[in-house]
C-alpha cells in the first residue's frame, strides 16, 4: 500500500536523519474528530516496514467523543464491528520532538484495510479533499491559524495566575514555558512570529506564519498538541476549552486565508475602491451565507456558543467589516498583495482541519454562485440587518444538516459521524446538568463542562 505514503525524502536519508538525532521511537499520529492526537508508537527500526505496509490501527478513534466513549449511529463503530484500518504516514510531516527525548512523530491518514479506500470521515482527509478542490479551481490557499489557550492548574482547573487585564504584558512566571514552546515548534517547520499574554488570566496567544495548503492545518494541529504536552511536563494544564469561565475571555480561533492564482493574490484588486476583488467578495459572501452551518464546525461543543455575545470581542452575527474586531469576517492587509480574510467564528476547541475544509467549501460556493455580501459593518453600526449566529450546538447542528451544499462538500460519511458524536455529547450534558435546557445555562459555565472538556481539548 505504498501508493498512499507521501515520503519527503529517501527512506535511507530519513533513517540516517533519525539516527543522527538519537531518535529511537516514532509516534504515528492521527488527528481525531476533535483535533486530538491519537497514536501508536513504534521503534524507529520499523520505519521501512511502516513505509511499505502502513500500521494497523482501530477505526473507532475517528468517531469517539472527547472522553473516548463509543457513540451509536456514526456508522463507524459497532455498526462495522469495531474494525481496523491501515494508517499510512505522510513522511513530509516527520519531526523530532524536542519535548519527548528520543522520539519523533509523523502524521498519518487512515485507509480501510479491506479496500485501501480512504476513511472519508477522518478530519485530515476531509481537509485534503477541500484543498484538492481549491487546486482544481486554479487556486493555491495561503492560510494561518491564531489560537488562544489558557494555562490552568491541573488539579483545580483554575488559572495559574489570577491577574486580569494583563493583555499584551509579560509574565516572567511563564517565560520559560513560552520560550520552550517556540523552540519546539521550529522542529515542525512552524515559524513563530509573536507570543503574548491575552486578555484573560493565564491566557496566551502564540502566532505563527501562514502556510500553503494542508500544511497550514498540520501546523495548527502540531501546535495544539505540542503546547499541551510541554505544559504537562511543567505541571500545568494547557487547555483550549473555549469558555473556561463565563466572566473571563474566551479562547478563540481566528482563521486567516487568501486565495492565490498564477502567483497573485486573487483577493487583491488595486482598481477597486477598497482593494478587494470580486473573487474576494464572493468568497466572503459564501462564508456569510453558510455561517449558521459553519458554526457547527467552528464552535463544536456545548461550551463554545457561550462565546457568541455582544461586547465580547467575539461575533454574534454573520457580519463583516474592514477594520472591526467584533465582526465574524474581517478583511485585513487592505491595499496590496497581503489582503486576506480573517474568519473570527472559531472557538479554541475547534479542529483546524474542519475549520479549513468548511471555510473553503463555503467560500467556493460563494465564488461559484457569484454571491455578493451586504455592505460591511462600520464601527458603531448596531443595526440588525445581519443574520444572528446560532446560540447553541443543537441549533448549529440543525443548520449544518439543512445546508445541503456545505454538507455535500464535507461528505455524507463525515456529517453522519460528526452530528452523531455531537448529539451524543449534548445528551451527556443534558443528563449531567439539570438546568441544561434552561436559558440560564448559556450564562454560566457548569463544573461538568470543565470536567468534560478542559483536560482534553
Residue pairs with C-beta under 8 A, 6 or more apart in sequence:
1 53
1 54
1 86
1 88
1 111
1 116
2 51
2 52
4 54
4 88
4 109
4 111
4 116
5 51
5 54
5 88
5 89
5 90
5 91
6 90
6 91
6 92
7 14
7 51
7 91
7 92
8 14
8 91
8 92
8 94
9 17
9 91
11 47
11 48
11 51
14 47
14 91
14 94
15 44
15 47
15 48
18 26
18 44
18 47
18 96
18 104
19 44
21 96
21 104
22 101
22 102
23 44
23 96
23 102
23 103
23 104
24 43
24 44
24 102
24 103
25 41
25 42
25 43
25 44
25 102
25 103
25 104
26 41
26 42
26 43
26 44
26 46
26 47
26 50
26 103
26 104
26 105
26 106
27 37
27 39
27 40
27 41
27 97
27 100
27 103
27 104
27 105
27 106
28 39
28 40
28 41
28 42
28 50
28 55
28 57
28 87
28 89
28 105
28 106
28 108
29 37
29 38
29 39
29 105
29 106
29 107
29 108
29 225
30 37
30 38
30 39
30 57
30 61
30 62
30 87
30 107
30 108
30 109
30 110
30 122
30 124
31 37
31 38
31 107
31 122
31 123
31 124
31 221
31 351
31 353
32 38
32 61
32 62
32 64
32 123
33 62
33 63
33 64
33 121
33 123
33 351
33 417
33 418
33 421
34 66
34 300
34 349
34 351
34 456
34 457
35 123
35 221
35 224
35 350
35 351
35 352
35 353
35 354
36 66
36 456
36 457
37 221
37 225
38 61
39 105
40 55
40 57
40 87
41 103
42 50
42 55
44 104
50 89
51 89
51 91
53 86
54 86
54 87
54 88
54 89
54 108
54 111
55 86
55 87
55 89
55 108
56 84
56 85
56 86
56 87
56 113
57 84
57 85
57 86
57 87
57 110
58 82
58 83
58 84
58 85
59 76
59 77
59 80
59 82
59 83
59 84
59 85
59 110
59 119
60 70
60 76
60 77
60 82
61 68
62 76
62 85
62 110
62 119
62 121
62 122
62 417
63 71
63 74
63 76
63 77
63 121
63 417
63 420
63 421
64 70
64 71
64 77
64 421
65 71
65 421
65 424
65 425
65 428
66 301
66 425
66 452
66 453
66 456
66 457
67 452
67 456
69 424
70 77
70 78
71 77
71 420
71 421
71 424
72 78
72 420
72 424
73 416
73 420
73 423
73 424
74 121
74 416
74 417
74 420
74 421
75 413
75 416
75 417
75 420
76 121
76 413
76 417
83 112
83 113
84 113
85 110
85 111
85 112
85 113
85 119
86 110
86 111
86 112
86 113
86 116
87 108
87 109
87 110
87 111
88 108
88 109
88 110
88 111
89 106
89 107
89 108
90 106
90 107
90 108
90 109
91 106
93 105
93 106
93 107
93 188
93 218
93 222
94 104
94 105
94 106
95 104
95 105
95 106
95 187
95 188
95 189
95 222
96 103
96 104
96 187
97 103
97 104
97 105
97 184
97 187
97 226
98 180
98 183
98 184
98 187
99 180
99 184
99 226
99 229
99 230
99 233
100 229
107 124
107 218
107 221
107 222
109 118
109 119
109 122
109 124
109 125
109 128
110 118
110 119
110 122
110 125
111 117
111 118
111 119
112 118
112 119
118 125
119 125
120 126
120 411
120 413
120 414
121 411
121 413
121 414
121 416
121 417
121 418
123 351
123 353
123 354
123 357
123 414
124 214
124 217
124 218
124 353
126 353
126 354
126 357
126 410
126 411
126 414
127 214
127 217
127 353
127 354
127 356
127 357
128 214
129 357
129 411
130 356
130 357
130 360
130 361
130 409
131 141
131 213
131 214
131 356
131 360
133 360
133 361
133 364
133 409
134 140
134 141
134 213
134 259
134 360
134 364
137 364
137 367
138 261
139 259
139 260
139 261
139 266
140 212
140 213
140 259
140 260
140 261
141 212
141 213
141 216
141 257
141 258
141 259
141 260
141 356
141 360
142 210
142 211
142 212
142 216
142 257
142 258
142 259
142 260
142 340
143 210
143 211
143 216
143 255
143 256
143 257
143 258
143 356
144 207
144 208
144 209
144 210
144 211
144 216
144 255
144 256
144 257
145 216
145 217
145 219
145 220
145 223
145 253
145 254
145 255
145 256
145 352
145 355
146 205
146 207
146 252
146 253
146 254
146 255
146 256
147 205
147 206
147 220
147 223
147 224
147 240
147 251
147 252
147 253
147 348
148 198
148 203
148 204
148 205
148 240
148 249
148 250
148 251
148 252
148 253
148 348
149 203
149 204
149 205
149 224
149 227
149 238
149 239
149 240
149 251
149 348
150 159
150 200
150 202
150 203
150 204
150 238
150 239
150 240
150 241
150 244
150 251
151 159
151 160
151 174
151 177
151 202
151 203
151 204
151 231
151 236
151 237
151 238
151 239
152 158
152 159
152 160
152 202
152 236
152 237
152 238
152 239
152 244
152 454
153 159
153 160
153 236
153 237
154 232
154 235
154 236
154 237
157 237
157 239
157 244
157 450
157 454
157 455
159 200
159 201
159 202
159 203
159 244
159 248
160 173
160 174
160 202
160 236
161 171
161 173
161 201
161 202
162 201
163 201
164 200
164 201
164 248
165 199
166 197
166 199
166 201
167 197
167 198
167 199
168 196
168 197
169 196
169 197
170 197
171 197
174 202
174 204
177 230
177 231
177 234
177 236
178 195
178 204
178 206
180 230
181 192
181 195
181 206
181 226
181 227
181 230
182 192
182 195
182 206
184 226
184 230
185 192
185 206
185 208
185 222
185 223
185 226
186 192
188 218
188 219
188 222
188 223
188 226
189 215
189 219
190 208
190 209
190 219
190 222
190 223
191 208
191 209
192 206
192 207
192 208
193 207
193 208
193 209
194 206
194 207
195 204
195 205
195 206
195 207
196 204
196 205
197 203
197 204
198 204
198 205
198 249
199 249
199 313
200 244
200 248
200 249
201 248
203 248
203 249
203 251
206 223
206 227
208 219
208 223
210 216
210 256
211 218
211 219
214 356
216 352
216 356
217 352
217 353
217 355
217 356
220 352
221 352
221 353
224 240
224 352
227 238
228 238
228 239
230 238
231 237
231 238
232 238
237 454
237 455
239 251
239 453
239 454
239 455
239 457
240 251
240 348
240 349
240 457
241 251
241 301
241 303
241 348
241 349
241 449
241 450
241 453
241 454
241 457
242 250
242 251
242 252
242 299
242 301
242 303
242 304
242 306
242 307
242 347
242 348
242 349
243 250
243 251
243 303
243 304
243 306
243 307
243 445
243 449
244 251
244 445
244 450
244 454
245 445
246 306
246 443
246 444
246 445
249 313
250 306
250 307
250 312
250 314
250 347
250 348
251 347
251 348
251 349
252 307
252 313
252 314
252 344
252 346
252 347
252 348
253 298
253 346
253 347
253 348
253 350
253 352
253 355
254 342
254 343
254 344
254 346
255 342
255 343
255 346
255 352
255 355
255 356
255 359
256 332
256 340
256 341
256 342
256 343
257 340
257 341
257 343
257 359
257 363
258 265
258 266
258 267
258 339
258 340
258 341
259 265
259 266
259 267
259 279
259 283
259 363
260 266
264 337
265 337
265 338
265 339
265 340
266 277
266 279
266 280
267 276
267 277
267 279
267 280
267 283
267 339
267 340
267 341
268 275
268 276
268 277
268 280
268 336
268 337
268 339
269 275
269 276
269 277
269 278
269 280
270 335
270 336
274 322
274 331
274 334
275 334
275 335
275 336
275 339
276 331
276 334
276 339
278 370
279 367
280 331
280 339
280 341
281 372
281 373
282 363
282 366
282 367
282 369
282 370
282 371
282 372
283 341
283 363
283 364
283 366
283 367
284 320
284 329
284 331
284 341
284 363
284 366
284 373
285 366
285 371
285 372
285 373
286 362
286 363
286 364
286 365
286 366
286 367
286 369
286 371
287 294
287 328
287 329
287 341
287 343
287 359
287 362
287 363
287 366
288 318
288 319
288 320
288 328
288 329
288 373
288 374
288 386
288 387
289 362
289 365
289 366
289 371
290 358
290 361
290 362
290 365
290 403
290 405
290 406
291 318
291 328
291 345
291 362
291 387
291 389
292 318
292 387
292 389
292 390
292 395
292 396
292 399
292 403
293 358
293 362
293 396
293 399
293 400
293 402
293 403
293 406
293 407
294 345
294 358
294 359
294 362
294 406
295 305
295 308
295 345
295 389
295 390
295 396
295 399
296 390
296 393
296 396
296 397
296 399
296 400
296 418
296 422
297 350
297 351
297 354
297 355
297 357
297 358
297 400
297 418
298 304
298 343
298 345
298 346
298 347
298 350
298 355
298 358
299 305
299 307
299 308
299 345
299 346
299 347
299 349
299 350
299 393
299 396
300 347
300 349
300 350
300 351
300 354
300 393
300 422
301 347
301 349
301 393
301 425
301 453
301 457
302 392
302 393
302 425
302 426
302 429
302 436
302 449
303 349
303 445
303 449
303 453
304 347
304 349
304 350
304 393
305 389
305 390
305 391
305 392
305 393
305 396
305 442
306 442
306 443
306 445
307 314
307 347
308 314
308 315
308 316
308 389
308 390
308 391
309 316
310 316
311 326
313 325
313 326
314 326
314 344
315 326
315 327
315 328
315 344
315 345
315 389
316 388
316 389
317 327
317 328
317 384
317 386
317 387
317 388
317 389
318 328
318 386
318 387
318 388
318 389
319 327
319 328
319 329
319 376
319 377
319 386
320 327
320 328
320 329
320 330
320 331
320 373
320 376
320 377
321 327
321 329
321 330
321 331
321 376
321 377
321 378
321 379
322 330
322 331
322 334
322 376
323 330
323 379
324 330
324 377
324 378
324 379
325 344
327 344
327 377
328 343
328 344
328 345
328 389
329 341
329 342
329 343
329 344
330 341
330 342
330 344
331 339
331 340
331 341
331 342
331 376
332 338
332 339
332 340
332 341
332 342
333 339
333 340
343 355
343 359
345 389
346 355
348 457
349 453
349 457
357 409
357 410
358 406
358 410
361 405
361 406
361 409
361 410
362 406
364 409
365 371
365 405
365 406
365 409
374 385
374 386
377 383
377 386
390 396
390 399
391 442
392 442
393 422
393 425
393 426
394 426
397 419
397 422
397 423
400 406
400 407
400 415
400 418
400 419
401 407
401 415
401 419
407 415
425 452
428 452
429 436
429 448
429 449
429 452
430 436
430 437
432 448
432 452
433 441
433 446
433 448
435 441
435 446
